[in-house]
């Protein structure tokens, strides 16, 4: 179907006149007539009652008019997706690890909502390996992932570094552990960790298994606040990014252990595949705001 013919027919019905439709479309009257006739020929229907003044659609023409308006509206929306200067709308699907979402996402979300009120946000919390897989599968538009600093971001994606952080091993001061230890020294101590899928947990497990040491998880818990509270009460040894430790209300009851054979830093990345034009500006704003928030920690 030639949508120009449909535009002409809809304009005739809207204005009730070939003359007014021609003026609206900046066409000649014969040009509008030819387009309406072309549509009628293609559909095999008479669409206009040409004896009525003003022109009115036939019964079949009324149905074509209603469906045609929906089609033309969908065409306008489709064309808008290809123009970066169009007001962003639809959805932005964002994935982020829980411990970053809790502390770094509030201000960027406020900024996005204020700048792009027609854009809906769909935020999914998850661990970095799972988020990277969802990016590969096309379930997310953009994600923040955290990988050890010696691990590159996923290939084939545009990646923007947000910042580097050291991972601290912490224990309750009441446990009377020496400050300088090795993983072997901690072999009999349980760990307080996130569930399977957490990158820091996987890194620790690999380090222990490489030395033939047991991976003893005493408590699995979600959220850095809960984990640090449990560690402070002596439930085990934990892992925490340095900025979360600095902000924790439990920090005075914790001590940082220097583990000679376990030194880990992580890098947070904002990753995405090539974006549709409607999302380019929102994602650029999100990146700028996340960098600002994380640099201030």
N, C-alpha and C positions, 0 to 999 in steps of 0.2 A: 504493500500500500504506500502511495505517495502522500506523506503527511501534509504537503502543501495543499493538496486537494481537500484534505480533511479540514485544514485551517480555514480554507475559503468557505466551505459548507457551514462550519461552526460560526464564522463571522456573519454569514447571511442570516442564520437563525437568530443570532444575538441582536442584530441590527434591524431585521425584518425587511431588508432592502439590498438589492444588488449594488445600488449606487452607494449607500452608506458603507457596505462591506468593502467595496473597492477603495473608498477613501481611507478606511481603517487600515487596510493592507497595503496601501500605496500601489494599487494595481489599476489597470483599466477595467471598465465594466465587462467588455468581452473576455478579458483574461479571467475574471472571477467566474463568469458563466461557463467558460471552458473547463475550469477546474472542477466545478460542481458536476458538470456533465460527465467528466472523466471518472469521478467517484461513483456516480450512478451507474455508469457502464461497467465499472469494475465489480460493483456489488450486485448488479442486475436488479436494482430497485429504483423506484422513483422516490426521491427524498423530499422534494418540495412540491407543495400545492401551488402551482403557478397562477391559479385563478384567484387566490386570496390576496387581499391588500390590507395590511402588510403581508409579505410572504410568510407562510407558515410551513412547518415540516409536515409531511404525511405521518401516518401512524408508524410506519417503518422508519421514516426519517427521524422521528422523535427518539426512537430507541438508538439509532445510529448516533444522533447528536449527544445523548447522555453518555454512551460508551466512548464516543470520540473525545469528549471533554476530558474524561479520565485518562485516555491514552495520551492526549496532548500535555496534560499535567505531568504524567509520568515521564514524558519526553523532556519536559523542562527540568524536572528533578535530575534526570540522567545527565543532561548537558551541564547542569550546575556542578556535578561531581568533578568535571574536568577542568574547572576554573579555580585556581588557588585564591582569587579575590572574592569568591562567593562566601557568604556567611557560613562558617562550619556548622553542620547539623548532623543528625544521625547519632552514631555511637563511637566512642573511643574506648577500646577494650585494653585495659592496662593490668599487667601482672606484676607482683612485687612480693618479696619475702616479708613475713609478718613483722620481724623486728625493725625493718626499715619503714614499712607502712605506718607502724604505730607512732614513729617519731619524726618522720620526714615528709609525710604526705599531706598534712593538714593545710599548710599555707599554699602549696602548689594547687591543690584542689580548689581552694577558695579563689585563687587567681584565675584558674581555668573557667570556673563557673561565672565569675564576673565578666571575663573577657568574651566568652562564647556561650551565652545563655541557651542557645538552641542545641548545644552539643551534650548528649547524655554520656555519663561516665559509668563504665562497668568495670569494677575493680575486683581482681581475683588474687587472693593471697596464696602463696605456695612457695616451696623451696626451689632454689635456682635450677637444678637439673630438670625438674618437672616443668618449670616455666619456659626453659629453653626448648623443651620438646613441644610444648603448646605453640610456641612461636613457629617452629618448623612445620607444624600441622595446620597453621593458619587460624588457630583459635584465639590468638591475641594479636593486637595491632602493634603493641610496644610493651617491653618488659624491663624491669630492673633486675639484674642478676648479679650475684656475688660469687666470684671464683677466686681460688688461691692466686697470688700474684704471678706465679710461674705458668698459669694456665690461660691461654688466649681465649677471647670471647668466641662464640660459635662462628664458624666460617660461613660466608655468604650473607652475613647481616651487617648492617651499618652499626657500629659500636662507638659510644661516647663514654669515656672514663669519667666517673663522678667523684672518685676519691679512693684513697688507699687507707686501710686501717690494720693495725696490729691486733691479733687475737690473743687475749690474755687467759692464762690458766689461773683460776682463783680457788681459794679454799677458805673455810671458816678459820678465824684466828684461834678459836677454841680447839681446833684439831691438833695444834702443836706440831705441824709439819715444818720441816726446814724450808727456808726460802729458796735455796738452790738445790734442785733435785734432778733426777732423770726419770724417764718413763718407767724404768724398772723399779725405782723407789716408790712409784705410785701404783704398782701392779696390784697391791692388795686393797686399794682404795676404790670404792665405787664412784661412778661418774653420774652427774646430773646433766642430761642432754635432751635435745629436741628429738622428735621422732625420726624414723627412717626417711631419707630424702634430704635431710639437712646436709649441706656441703661441709660444714665444720665437723660434724659428727663423722662423715665419711673419711675426711682427712685424718682425723684422730685414729679411727679404726685401722686404716692402712698403715699408719706409723707403728701402732702396737703390733699388728700382725707381722710386719716386716722383721720384728725382733722376737717373734714367737711369744709375745706377751698376751695375757688374756684381755679381752674387751669386756669389762664388767660395768654394765649399765645398771645403776641402782634405782634411778628414777627417770622416767621419760615425762617431760612436761613442756607445754607450749607457752611461749612468751618469756622474754628475758627477765622481766620483773619477778615472775614466779620462780624461775630457775635460780636466780640470785638469792631470793629469800630462802629457798631450800638449802642452797650451799651455805649461806650464813648460819643456818640452824644445824649444820653438821651432817646433812644428808649425803654429802659427797663432794667431789671436785667438779668444777664447771669450766666452760669455755664462754668467753664473752668478748665482743668487740670493745676496744678501749673507750669509745665515746659513751657506750651504754653503761660501762662500769663507772665512769665519771659522773653520770647522772643518777646512778642508783641510790636509793635511800638506804641500802644495805652496805654501802661501800666501807663504812667505818668498822664493820664487823668482818670484813673480808681482807685477805692479803693476797697479793699477786705472787705466784710462784715462778721462778726462773727455771724453766725445764730445758736442760742443756741440749737434748736431742729432739726437741719439738718447738721450733720457731716458725710461726705461721703468720703471714699477713694476707689480707684479701683486698681485692679491687672490686668496687661496685661499677657496673656498666649499665647504661641505658642502651638497649638494642632494639632494632626493628629492621624489617625489610623495606624496600622502596615503598614510600607512602603514597596513597591517593592524594591529589592536590588539596582536598578539603581538610586533610589532617596535618598538612605540613606546618602550618602556623601554630596549631595547638600543641603539637609535639615539640616544636622549637621552644615554645613558652614553657612547657613542662620541663624540658631539659635545663633551661636557664634557671628556673625556680629551684629545681632539685640541686643543681650545683651551688646555688646561693645558700640553701638551707644546710647542705652537708659541709660546705666550707666554713660555716659559722659554728660548727661543733667543736 
